């Protein structure tokens, strides 16, 4: 029994107590030590194996805490009946061959969903999470299905202050992403509702609804965003808009067009506007326009936002503000379902916002991205005949290079190792302007931008 | 300008630099300092306000980093054009009145979703999260839609070793809760599929599908779980079962009944078993039975599990193993959707599992709950004519006290401050045994259990 002194003298980086622990576990679970059998005294083990008493005591404590052995007073330690959680397959071998990761064939990607990895507040977030978990005794249960109160209140105050939203915290719902919340909305609103999307549009939302079999149509844009005349002509019930910084054209919807759309919604029962407040946080030259949700008569606006672009998309935290009259219906339908965002992260985020750190983070990020877009526009001006639109705000813009077709631009860039999206990718209809690309720049730092633009300039030599 | 020396001398707990910072921000954003106006030198501020140079330097650095002021070399600091992210409502007042929290009217709740708050590995989890975030540069983007590879591989290995699951890591999908994954499944499987639930059953899953308009039916149980004869007779396509420890009856489905159900699934195209491996981790006297997914011919079993009971339900991390032939269909339908679980938590969990800490945590938890159930069963034996069923495993069991009807038992307990669930709550059909309750005990510690049982004994005096 316990003749593994050779194990202990092997040259290994494992701590001694762990080697001893692992070996004793093996002996007990394999049945070499039978249930009920008395173990050698700690002193004996210490002597026989040449390990310190404190190491043996540590190991015996662990084994007892985990139920492998039990202590009988004034008698000693005995091996327990095999613990419930035992490996079913003791000769387990990893029998899977995971698909090898494909290395990217691109040197740079003007991804529309990237963010700058330097700007992420690593140490602040790490500390907030650590403190939240340490003090997390009350956070182990399911929590409010709408999301934790502290987060909804912090968000409510923030959105009021910075976006002019008018809501109470019980109108706010937290969910694990905009796709997720849109899905919830879809089942809340009448099933046969027809959804109008901007054309071009943010594909993820469009697909989410289309794949569910929703009735979707596309409304063209003009310089003020979604055309209200076309919306009135359509049979839509629900209009999905990105008024702060339209994706992908970058148009900011002026106040008068917003009021037109709200008038459309007010015209009939069952009409709503889903306002995706995309990219509202980063404006480089003009003041932000208050969100539609906060405008008079906005009990038909469902406001949606996410922390994907402002903190990180890996966090998966988004929110929506429901009109007051939809709150009870939502609660009835979904009130029994647990909020899909980790409570630890909700609480950490609530503190991040209410302490003012989120606002400060946004200011720093806005400054960084402003410098980035200024650099990028100056680099791009080197590319012959290029024009930029929609760069006054947000983390993407349109670039037109009439010397080539859109496909040629993309192909030449790809050949040179640069991945870019073409505008036509986002069009449902036929009126896509030619030779135009959509560039997301947040994921590329200064050095990368300089290099990438030099490569593009050379790839697009007329 | 900057005449707020009075602010600085107030007796306040705020650090000096913050008071100075806040006041300067106010001056700049209110326009008291106009854009382009030169600020006093740091030395001047330091002298006029009686604060140290290092405090002033800290504040000026912060203001510059956040874009409120800019430094012109050999000239000084100048107020910037107002930053993009400015409060829209400067006279903001919290205009919401959150609903006051209702204090619980119960002293103790035998909640079926509780877990012991002592057992949660606070410091381990806090450390894992902290380290993951600090090293999280690569984790800021969206990640794999099925969930991060490291977590799927760790889970795959763990489930094979401890549950006998047979799968490759690319068959595993991570999602923010079983309700969430069930929803995804519903849209994956043929829309007109008929779902068979155990009767009685786990309500959350039943409701999730019923509310979507799914065709649901209930199959009675016997001592081996869901009756296969009744299942064969039904028109069901999909059977949702909890074979490890049936909720709420506590029955463990023996191997022969499992094979009967698998035979049913194999009989026709489009038939599946959804195996919710609920409560498989905690067994107190018998060895665990390998999951159905791992049995021969199990390409019809969709395996689901969650960390809600073993770590915390506030984490919102669940998983499913899809049969190989459903993987590509799932990818086609959902591949563009981002995984709804925070990548930080996925990575921390992956390490928790692959380092062996999860296994050890489970062993400790199992031992604790074993002691808990032993205490509880001995306390309950004091209650006249009481019988317990289904307490060999898991975190709930059935208690029958024939002296009263189920409603009387619940009412008397409630009057005495104890909340308990009645078995009829989980029945769709009519054959619910009388006088029977379902007790979850994981959320009550020893002292609470002793007190609660004493109260129940007195409330149920015949």
Interface residues (C-beta under 8 A of the other chain):
Chain A: X65 X66 X67 X82 X83 X84 X85 X86 X87 X88 X89 X92 X94 X95 X96 X97 X98 X99 X101 X113 X114 X115 X117 X120 X122 X123 X125 X126 X127 X129 X130 X133 X134 X136 X137 X139 X140 X141 X142 X143 X149 X153 X156 X157 X160 X161 X162 X163 X164 X166 X167 X168 X169 X170 X176 X177 X179 X180 X183 X187 X203 X204 X207 X208 X211 X212 X281 X282 X283 X284 X287 X288 X290 X312 X313 X314 X315 X316 X317 X333 X336 X337 X338 X339 X340 X341 X342 X343 X344 X345 X359 X360 X362 X363 X364 X366 X367 X370 X393 X443
Chain B: X65 X66 X67 X68 X82 X83 X84 X85 X86 X87 X88 X89 X92 X94 X95 X96 X97 X98 X99 X101 X113 X114 X115 X117 X120 X122 X123 X125 X126 X127 X129 X130 X133 X134 X136 X137 X139 X140 X141 X142 X143 X149 X153 X156 X157 X160 X161 X162 X163 X164 X166 X167 X168 X169 X170 X176 X177 X179 X180 X183 X187 X204 X207 X208 X211 X212 X281 X282 X283 X284 X287 X288 X290 X312 X313 X314 X315 X316 X317 X333 X336 X337 X338 X339 X340 X341 X342 X343 X344 X345 X359 X360 X362 X363 X364 X366 X367 X370 X393 X443
